[in-house]
Amino acid sequence: MNTKKAAAVALVAALGVSTLAACGGKDAGKDKATGTPAPKTVTLVSHDSFNASKEVLAEFTRQTGFTIKVLKSGDAGAAVNKEILTKGSPQGDVFFGVDNTLLSRALDNGIFTPYEAKGLDRIPAALQTDKEHRVTPIDSGDICVNYDKQYFADKKLAPPQSFDDLAKPAYKDLLVVENPERSSPGLGFLLGTAAQYGDGGWQDYWKKLKANGVKTVDSWELAYNQEFSGSAGGKKAKGDRPLVVSYASSPPVEVLYAEPQPKVAPTGVSTGTCFRQTEFAGLLNGAKNPEGGKALIDFLISKKFQDDMPLQMFVNPVTNDATLPELFTKHGVVVDKPETMAPDKIAANRDQWIQQWTSLVLK
């Protein structure tokens, strides 16, 4: 999900490094392997869209004695690449935010150490794609095209609802997407087109999108907050693109942070353009505080954190005992039939498809 997921998350992402829970609680104890005192800080490396309430993170400190330090490393794609480059000497103890589109790259490069988290029985087996438990599912969501309702109402034009619609002349010069080499939403959208049109058909589709004036930027933050006309950030930056690749859960953010809050979300979701994303967390190979890291992964799938997550990162919890808030259920969109792709197929084709996309769209 690097995030990264909606306008509210971007507002709190300005702080690249932050300590989100105060020191305190019981002593963190000793490292089980060495018997030496364990560090009292556990460092979570993440994409820019990670967020959690202070109360929930303070509860983690109360329970374990560890303070969470968050190191934000850009979009999910960039964050994963940084961890690969620092393999064995990681920036932190736990990495959160690698999703199913990039998972094989992280696993193949050996950046994680296996750990079977407490509470996995509350997560559907279908989401637990790594049987070695190098990563643990934390959230899921759908990458979809969002649209600015006011723009389409003013133009008396029906918003697009499918991939095919986006290539029609009526929507020329309206869509902004993220570069799949640098952005996980951008990669998810590319994989969605590959799933929709097949191995030999997605290239022709992107040729049509290019001819129809699609614009590409490097990150979700740029696309949503600066280019998209329907976001709070977009209004400040005078974005002129009423279609953007974002998430099915983005509309609740526009409601939550509007003043006054509208009864209906000002943005909508083109439900025929969606790709299902799952995000994972893993204990980093070479972590300085592995015991704190394990405790943190356990906490990320606790009911306390899972209940807090929807209105902090605007994604769906993965545990079967989590509760969605009313704002999320009322203004979010449930996607019944998102595009999906098997992890092994993503692993076999991702890099080649990104290269082909780059040649087709950027050159």
BAZAVEX-859828 format. One line per field, with one value per residue (C-alpha): residue in one letter; x, y, z. Coordinates in Angstrom, 1 decimal, decimal comma. Each point is the difference from the previous one (the first is absolute). Layout:
N
resn <- c(a  ...);
u <- c(X  ...);
v <- c(Y  ...);
w <- c(Z  ...);
This chain:
363
resn <- c(m  n  t  k  k  a  a  a  v  a  l  v  a  a  l  g  v  s  t  l  a  a  c  g  g  k  d  a  g  k  d  k  a  t  g  t  p  a  p  k  t  v  t  l  v  s  h  d  s  f  n  a  s  k  e  v  l  a  e  f  t  r  q  t  g  f  t  i  k  v  l  k  s  g  d  a  g  a  a  v  n  k  e  i  l  t  k  g  s  p  q  g  d  v  f  f  g  v  d  n  t  l  l  s  r  a  l  d  n  g  i  f  t  p  y  e  a  k  g  l  d  r  i  p  a  a  l  q  t  d  k  e  h  r  v  t  p  i  d  s  g  d  i  c  v  n  y  d  k  q  y  f  a  d  k  k  l  a  p  p  q  s  f  d  d  l  a  k  p  a  y  k  d  l  l  v  v  e  n  p  e  r  s  s  p  g  l  g  f  l  l  g  t  a  a  q  y  g  d  g  g  w  q  d  y  w  k  k  l  k  a  n  g  v  k  t  v  d  s  w  e  l  a  y  n  q  e  f  s  g  s  a  g  g  k  k  a  k  g  d  r  p  l  v  v  s  y  a  s  s  p  p  v  e  v  l  y  a  e  p  q  p  k  v  a  p  t  g  v  s  t  g  t  c  f  r  q  t  e  f  a  g  l  l  n  g  a  k  n  p  e  g  g  k  a  l  i  d  f  l  i  s  k  k  f  q  d  d  m  p  l  q  m  f  v  n  p  v  t  n  d  a  t  l  p  e  l  f  t  k  h  g  v  v  v  d  k  p  e  t  m  a  p  d  k  i  a  a  n  r  d  q  w  i  q  q  w  t  s  l  v  l  k);
u <- c(0,0  4,3  -2,1  -0,2  -4,0  -1,9  0,2  -0,1  3,0  2,0  -0,7  1,7  2,8  1,9  2,1  2,5  1,2  -2,2  -0,3  -3,6  -0,1  1,6  2,5  -1,4  -1,6  1,7  3,6  0,5  1,9  3,0  0,9  -0,8  3,0  2,7  -1,4  1,0  -2,5  -2,3  -0,3  -3,1  -0,7  -1,3  0,3  -2,7  1,0  -2,9  -1,3  -1,2  -3,7  0,5  -2,0  -1,4  -1,7  2,2  -2,3  0,4  3,8  0,1  -1,8  2,8  2,5  -2,1  -0,2  3,6  2,2  1,2  -0,4  -0,7  2,1  -1,4  2,4  -1,9  1,8  -2,2  -2,4  -0,2  2,1  2,8  -0,1  0,3  3,0  1,7  -0,3  1,4  3,0  0,6  -0,6  1,7  0,5  -3,6  -1,2  -2,4  -1,4  -3,3  -1,1  -3,7  -1,5  1,4  -3,1  -0,8  1,2  3,6  0,1  2,0  2,7  0,4  -0,1  2,4  2,5  -0,2  -0,8  -2,2  0,5  -2,8  -2,3  -3,4  -2,1  -2,4  -3,6  0,5  -3,1  -2,1  1,2  -1,5  2,4  -0,4  1,8  3,0  1,8  3,5  -0,1  3,5  -1,5  2,6  -2,8  -3,4  -3,1  -1,0  -2,6  -1,7  -1,6  -0,9  2,0  -2,5  -0,6  -1,6  -2,0  -1,0  -3,8  -0,3  2,0  -2,2  -3,2  1,1  0,9  -3,2  2,2  -0,4  3,2  1,9  -0,8  2,4  3,5  -1,6  -1,7  3,3  1,3  -3,1  0,2  -2,4  2,7  3,0  2,6  -1,9  1,9  3,2  1,8  3,1  3,2  -0,1  3,8  -0,2  -3,5  -2,0  -3,4  1,5  1,2  -3,3  -1,8  2,4  -0,6  -3,7  0,2  2,1  -2,6  -2,8  1,5  2,4  3,7  -0,2  -2,8  1,0  2,7  -2,6  -2,2  2,7  0,7  -3,6  0,3  3,1  -1,8  -2,8  2,3  0,8  2,4  2,6  1,7  2,3  -2,1  -3,5  0,6  0,7  -2,8  -2,7  1,0  1,3  -1,4  -3,5  -2,7  -2,1  2,3  0,5  3,7  -0,9  -2,2  2,9  2,3  -2,8  0,3  -1,9  -0,3  -3,4  1,1  2,8  1,2  -0,6  -2,0  -3,6  0,3  1,2  -3,5  -0,5  3,2  -1,6  -3,0  2,0  2,2  -2,5  -1,3  -2,9  -0,3  -2,2  -2,8  1,3  3,7  1,2  1,9  -1,1  1,6  0,0  -0,6  0,8  3,6  1,1  2,9  0,1  3,0  1,2  2,7  2,4  2,5  3,1  2,9  3,1  3,0  2,7  -2,4  1,7  -3,1  -1,6  -2,0  -1,5  -0,7  -1,8  -2,1  -0,8  -1,1  -2,3  -1,4  -0,7  -2,5  -1,5  -3,6  1,1  2,1  -2,3  -3,0  2,0  1,5  -3,0  -0,3  3,8  1,2  -3,4  0,5  -1,9  1,1  0,9  -1,1  -3,4  -0,8  0,7  -2,8  -0,3  -1,1  -3,2  1,7  2,1  -3,0  -2,3  2,3  2,4  -0,7  -0,2  1,5  -1,6  2,1  3,5  2,7  2,4  3,2  1,9  3,2  2,1  -1,3  0,8  3,5  0,6  -1,2  0,2  3,4  -0,5  -3,4  1,4  2,7  -2,6  -2,3  2,9  0,8  -3,7  -1,0  3,1  1,9);
v <- c(0,0  3,3  1,0  1,2  0,7  3,2  3,8  -0,3  -2,3  2,5  2,7  -1,9  -1,4  3,3  -1,2  -2,5  -1,4  0,2  -1,7  -0,9  -1,3  1,5  -1,9  -1,8  -3,2  -3,0  -0,8  -1,5  -2,9  -1,8  -1,4  -3,7  -0,9  1,9  0,7  3,7  2,8  0,5  3,4  1,8  1,5  -2,1  1,6  -0,4  0,7  0,9  1,8  3,5  -1,0  -1,8  1,6  -1,1  1,8  1,1  -1,9  -3,3  0,3  1,0  -3,2  -1,9  1,7  -0,8  -3,6  -0,6  2,8  0,7  3,4  0,1  2,2  0,3  0,6  0,9  -0,7  1,3  -1,9  -3,8  -0,8  2,4  -1,2  -3,7  0,9  1,8  -3,1  -2,2  2,3  -0,2  -3,7  -1,5  3,5  1,3  3,4  -1,5  -3,1  -0,5  1,0  0,8  0,7  -2,5  -1,2  -2,9  1,8  0,3  -2,9  -2,4  2,7  0,4  -3,7  -0,9  2,5  -1,5  3,2  -1,8  -2,6  -2,5  0,6  -1,6  2,8  -0,7  0,3  -1,3  -2,3  3,2  0,8  -1,9  -2,6  1,5  3,1  -1,9  -0,5  -0,6  -3,4  0,7  2,9  2,5  2,5  0,4  1,5  3,3  1,6  -0,2  2,4  0,7  2,2  1,7  3,1  2,8  2,8  3,6  0,0  3,7  0,1  -2,7  1,6  3,4  -1,6  -2,1  -3,0  -3,4  -1,1  -2,9  -3,4  -2,4  -0,3  0,2  3,3  1,7  -0,3  1,6  3,5  1,4  -0,4  1,4  1,8  -0,7  -2,9  0,1  -3,2  -0,9  -1,4  -3,8  -0,1  2,4  -0,3  -3,0  1,5  0,6  -3,6  -1,3  1,8  -1,4  -3,5  0,7  0,7  -3,1  -2,1  1,6  -0,1  -2,9  -0,4  1,0  2,6  2,5  1,6  1,1  1,3  2,2  1,3  1,1  1,7  1,8  1,2  1,1  2,3  -2,0  1,9  -1,8  1,2  -1,8  -0,4  -0,2  3,1  2,0  -1,5  0,3  3,2  2,1  -1,3  -1,2  2,7  -1,8  -0,1  2,5  0,2  0,2  3,0  1,9  -1,0  0,6  -3,5  -0,3  -3,8  -1,3  -3,7  -1,5  -3,4  -0,3  -2,3  -1,1  1,3  3,5  1,7  -0,2  2,1  2,8  -0,1  -0,2  3,0  2,3  3,0  -0,3  -3,8  -0,8  -2,6  -1,5  -0,6  2,5  -2,7  -3,3  -3,3  -1,6  -3,6  -1,6  1,1  -1,6  -2,3  -1,7  0,9  -1,6  1,6  -2,0  0,6  -2,0  -0,2  1,4  -2,2  1,5  1,9  1,4  -0,6  -3,3  -0,5  3,4  -0,6  -3,3  1,8  2,7  -2,4  -1,7  3,4  0,9  -2,8  0,5  1,1  3,3  1,0  -1,6  2,0  3,2  -0,5  0,8  3,7  0,4  -1,6  -0,5  -3,7  -3,1  -2,0  -3,6  -1,7  -1,4  1,6  3,6  2,6  2,6  3,6  1,4  2,8  -2,7  -2,2  2,8  1,9  -2,8  -2,3  -3,7  -1,5  -3,4  -1,1  1,6  -1,2  -2,3  -1,8  -3,0  0,9  -2,3  1,6  3,5  -1,2  -1,5  3,0  3,2  1,3  -0,8  1,6  3,2  0,2  -0,4  2,6  2,4  -0,4  0,3  3,0  2,0  -0,1);
w <- c(0,0  0,1  1,4  -0,2  -0,5  0,0  0,6  3,8  0,1  -2,1  2,5  2,8  -2,3  0,0  2,9  -1,5  3,3  3,1  3,4  0,4  3,6  3,0  2,0  3,0  1,1  1,5  -0,8  -3,5  1,5  -1,5  -3,4  0,2  -2,2  1,8  3,5  -0,4  0,7  -3,1  -1,6  1,2  -3,4  -3,0  -3,4  -2,6  -3,5  -2,2  -3,1  0,6  0,5  3,3  2,8  3,4  2,9  2,9  2,4  -1,8  -0,2  3,6  0,8  -1,8  2,3  3,1  -1,0  -1,0  1,3  -3,6  -1,6  -3,7  -2,2  -3,6  -2,9  -3,2  -3,2  -2,9  -2,1  0,6  -3,1  1,0  3,6  -1,0  -2,3  2,9  2,2  -2,7  -0,4  3,8  0,3  3,1  1,5  0,0  0,9  2,6  1,6  -1,8  -3,5  -0,7  -3,4  -2,5  -1,9  -2,3  -3,1  1,5  2,4  -2,1  -0,5  3,7  0,8  -2,8  1,4  3,4  2,0  2,5  2,8  0,6  2,9  0,6  1,6  2,9  -1,2  -3,6  0,5  -0,2  -3,5  -3,1  -1,3  -3,5  1,1  1,5  -3,3  1,5  1,7  1,5  2,0  -1,1  -0,2  1,7  -1,7  1,6  -2,2  -3,4  -2,4  -3,6  -2,4  -2,2  -2,1  2,1  -1,6  0,9  0,2  -0,5  -3,2  -1,6  1,2  -1,4  -3,4  0,1  -0,8  1,6  1,9  -1,5  1,7  -1,8  -1,5  -3,4  0,8  0,9  -3,6  -1,5  -1,6  2,6  2,7  -2,0  2,1  3,3  1,6  2,1  1,0  1,9  -1,4  0,8  0,3  2,9  1,5  1,4  -1,1  -3,4  -0,2  1,3  -2,7  -2,7  1,4  -0,1  -3,7  -0,6  1,8  -1,9  -3,5  0,3  -0,6  -3,7  0,3  2,7  -2,2  -2,6  2,8  1,3  -3,5  -0,1  3,4  -1,2  -3,1  2,3  1,9  3,2  2,3  2,1  3,2  2,4  3,1  1,4  2,0  -3,1  -2,0  2,7  1,8  -2,9  -3,3  1,1  0,0  2,6  3,0  2,7  -1,0  -3,6  0,5  1,6  -2,8  -2,6  -1,4  -3,3  -0,4  1,2  -0,2  2,1  1,0  3,7  2,3  0,5  3,6  -1,0  0,0  3,8  0,4  -2,0  2,3  3,2  -0,7  -1,8  1,9  0,4  -0,5  -3,0  0,2  -3,2  -1,0  -2,7  -1,7  -1,5  -1,0  -3,4  1,3  -3,3  0,2  3,2  1,0  3,4  2,2  3,2  2,2  2,2  2,8  0,7  2,5  -1,8  -0,4  2,3  2,2  3,1  2,1  -1,2  3,2  -0,3  -3,7  0,7  2,7  -2,5  -2,7  2,5  0,9  -3,7  -0,2  3,4  0,2  1,5  -3,0  -2,6  1,2  0,0  -3,5  -2,3  0,9  0,4  -3,3  -1,8  -0,7  1,0  3,0  -0,7  3,3  0,3  3,3  -1,1  -0,1  -2,8  1,1  -1,4  -2,0  -1,7  -0,9  -1,0  -2,3  -1,1  -2,9  0,1  -3,2  -0,7  -2,9  0,0  -2,3  1,6  -1,0  1,5  1,8  -2,1  -3,2  1,4  0,9  -3,5  -2,0  2,2  -1,0  -3,7  -0,1  1,7  -2,6  -2,8  1,6  0,2  -3,7  -0,9  2,2  0,9  -3,3);
